[in-house]
Structures are given as structure tokens and as C-alpha cells.
Amino acid sequence: MTDQPLLPQSLPRPHKKQGLPVELPALPMTVIGWQGIRCVLPPEWNLTSFSMERENGYIRADAPGDTALTVQIRWQDASDTERKIGTLYDVFAPKVRKLFNRPAPEQKPPDLRRLLDKVLKDAAKSAKKAGAGFESSTRPEKLEGDDLERTAIPFSWLGGGRGQGKIWHCTKCNRVVVAQVIGIARDGGQVQSVAAGLFATLRDHSADTLDLWALYDLQVKVPVTFRLHQQQVMSGHLRLVFLRGGEMIVIDRWGLASMTLKKFKLEEWLAANVTVKLKSMEQAKVILQSGHEAKVFSGRLSLTDRLKVFRSARGLARPLAVRFEGGVWLCENENRIYTVQALTSRKTTDLWKLVADTVMCCQ
């Protein structure tokens, strides 16, 4: 499927001033990006739950206020959906094929009907516990996507709540995805509206070499070869840490920048929050795609810093990080400070600029 841009969109909010209709500043749509899954939801929705695993995981996003509307997306490697109790052949055959560079046998497509039956049975159990009746419906299996890479089955259910969703298998990323919008029984119109927007924008893999990571108004792209290692979501501070062997990317965003800058200069704030010492690093100013000027430090890692990064990367030595590049900038419109750090091997070049240029702000 062609990767469509997931840029914030706007909803008009008319009001009257001096008897004439005018428009207030529009609220941006909510962009969610996590582990290769991307979608656009209505304004002010938030990611409230997520898993750290890429192969098999989930995310949940909730509507603002007191509404019960929620979006739940689960994904699983298709090979895991048909996995049975392993034999010695199952254990050693992949290693032998790798040793002799032999292709793996063709995998049978997952049984989507069987997997969907389990989803609906779980919903029926919840309805029964709530003392409610249950009914569900499914539509015929169909092919979707620009390259017809998805085999999908739409479904809906009613009982102890209401849900509208879809299960599909993507032949490009080999994921089985179950996505649904859930609300209370009387939320039929809202569930249908949110589901229409969700499935119009939902993607299960990137069309290029970069994954979109988007939560709480942060949007940044990271090479798909990196894996999420740590995350920290706090009031006023968001951090994502990615690893690729011994290489590392660290992305931070701080709020209330005006208060911070009363006590610190930008470069002082960077020095206090990076993983290495900046004292002997080269300094430069770089203009980013966003138009902001970043103060950037770069240089070789000292032996002490290499050991520190090695431990942080859980001893994953290859490729070993030997260079550092890190930068900080201020977004005055958002009153936020952004920092990006890239700790790389000798062969990796321009990683910091690649990531920093994708950070979206001033939306």
C-alpha cells in the first residue's frame, strides 16, 4: 500500500463575533504512530496504553472527556498465529536453512475466520458478564490496498457495548492486525464515524525505511532497523530511546521551555541531559527542515563514554557506537525544547540530521 502522508488536519469551529460567522483556530487531528502502526484520529484523542514489542503488540487510544469511545489495535506476526507445539525439526530447521542459505518453505496464509471468531467470543463473554445480550455480524473477505496486499474481513458487534472493526493479513509485513472502535451501545453514530476515519488512514507498515513515532503531539521518524528500548512519558517530558545493536537514538521533548531557559542556556540544558560528556566535542549551528536553528555537538566518544553506552545497550556490541552527535533547539510557538542524540558506529553517517529533520513542531 502506498504510504500516505499523515499530517495533522483541521476541523472548522465556527462561532459568531459582532453578528458575523468567523472561524476559530482549528484543532489538529490526532496522529498516532507506534511500532510501524500509523493512523489519524479526531482532535484531542490520546494514546493511553501500548506495548513495547514490535512483533506482537497493541495500542489503545481514548477519546477526550467523559466519553467511552476507544480505539484498540492489536497486531501479531502471522507465523505466530498458526504456531503449534514445536518439534526438534522446528527448532533446528531454520538454523540449517540459514547455514546453507536455503529459503524457508512457503507459509500458509493465516486463518482469519478462526482468529476473528476468538475476538467475537471474547466480546460475547464480556457481554454475558454484564448481563447483556450479544449479536455480531461479519462481511465477506475482500482484498484491500493499492497492491491488494491486505486480505480483510470487516465486522461489528453489539452487547454490553458496541464495536466496529476489521481483521486483516498484510502480505508485505506479514502482520495480522485487529483494529476496532468501541463505545457504549448508544454510540452507534460516533463509533461509525471514528471507524471510517480510522480505516481510511490506518497503515501497518512503512513504505520507506522510516517508522513514524507519534504520541502526545510528538511526531518523529526513526529508521525501521532500530527497535524501541525505553520510553518515558511524564507531564512535561517525553523520551524515546531506540537501539540497533550498540547504536542508539535518544529523543527528548520538554515543556515549559520559558521557565527552563530562565536558569539554563540551551547548550547547558543539553549537556545536563545527554548520555556523554560534551566538553571536548565540536560545536555547530544547523538549520532543520522545520526552520529551527539547532545547536549541535559532535565528536568521538571517549573510552569511558563507550563503556557507558555499551552497558546502556545491554552489551549489544555490534555495531559498536564510537561517535556522538547531539543537538538541541527551541520551538517558541510550542514553548518546548527538543533534543536528539545519535550514538553511531564508524559506518553510520548523517543519522542525527536524518532523524532531527523529521521532528514536527509548530503545528
Protein Blocks (a to p, Z undefined) as FASTA:
>chain_A
ZZdddddddddddddeehiacdddddddddddeehiacdddehiacfbdcfbfklgcddd
ddehjbfbdcddddddfklmmpccddfklmmmmmmmmmnopacdddddddfklmmmmmmm
mmmmmmmmnopacdddddddddedjklpaccdddddeehiacdddddddfklopacdddd
dddfklmmmmmmmmmmmmmmgcfbdfblbdcddeehiacdddfkbccfbdcddehiacdd
ddehjbccdddddehklmmmmmbcfklmmmmmccbdfklpccdddddfkopacddddddd
dfklmmmmmmmnnopabccdfbdcddddddfklopacdddddddfklghklmmmmmmpcg
hZZ
